[in-house]
Amino acid sequence: MKAMILAAGLGTRMRPLTDHYPKPLLPVAGRPLIVHHLARLRAAGIHEVVINVSYRAEQIIAALGDGREYGVRIAWSREETPLETGGGIRQALSLLGESPFLLVNGDIWCDLDPAALPPLGDDLARLVLVDNPAHHARGDFHLDAAGRVHAEGEPRLTFAGISLLDPALVADEPEGAFALAPLLRRAMQDDRVAGQHHRGHWVDVGTPARLAELDRRLRV
């Protein structure tokens, strides 16, 4: 299985740290945040990784190269301007192929073992969900007792930024920038989205304060 890491964002919430440095390369416990992702993917047996880049793309590419140093093979999907999550995946389909792939937001940290995720079966997506953090108390989706994900319902959980996706979810969309969330909600209406509640350590590394806290925690 291949994986895609989303790394094309502008990192506006991380300013001033990202004024001259792309967010995926911000250091956490002595190595860039994105390298933590590469290490976890490699440990799970995933060695082919697609990374989309836009803001300060050359810095990221220069830092990671072809991935050989990290035990993976990196294919780069360059975006002249950020295409949002859905558009970024749509552009990268030629690199991802036709089989389900693991999608990881570049600005999160999670101790989930990707190898533990069950296959998709007939579903279009399997979302990893976590308890709602204080900064996102309302959550995103409802996970029912049968492991199905719904746009509405209580209680609600937060999307962790990790998922298994079937390329068919975005393959018929026109090229250009578009969000992934509306496509997921449409698939939920068709009962084609499964979910998994991860109760381990997860951080949305969206602010300098949360980055500093994660750094302290991983150094203990």
C-alpha positions, 0 to 999 in steps of 0.5 A: 500500500502507498501513503500520501502525506499532505504538506502543501499548506501555507502554515498560517496558524504557525506564524511566525515560525513558518514565515521563512520555513515550511511547517513540515520541516519544523523540528519536533524532538530533534527531527522535522515533523514530517520525518516522524511520519516517514518513520512510522510509515516505514515501520508499518511496512509502507515504503512508497510515499507521495507528498504534495508540496506548494509553499516553500516546496523546494525547501521540503524537497531539498530536505527529504530528497527521494526518501532513501535516507528514511527508508522510503521512496518519495514521489513529489506532487507539486502544486503551483498554488495549494489545491486543498485536500481534495484537489491535492489528492485528485492531482496526485492520483497518477502517482497513487494508483488505483488501490486504496492508500493511507492519507496523513495530514502533515500537521498532526502527530499520532502514535497509531500503527497504520498497519492496524487499520482494517482494509476498506472492503466496499467502503470508500473511506475509513477515518481515524477518529479521536476524542475531541480536543479542547480547541475543537470541542464540538468534534466532526463526525458521529461514530456509531456502535457498528463502526459507521461514520455519520455527518450528524449524531451524538456523541461526536469525535474529531477526525484525526487527519489519518484515513484509508481512502479509495481513489474512486472517492475523488477520481471523478471530480474536476481538476483544481482546488476543492475540499475533501469533507463534502465528498466524505459526507456524501459517501457517509450518506451512502453508508460507505465510510467506516471509522475507528476510534483511536484512544492513544496520543494524538496532537493537531500541531496547529499552533506554536504552543502545541508544537512546543508542547509536543516537543516537550512530551516526546523528549521526556 
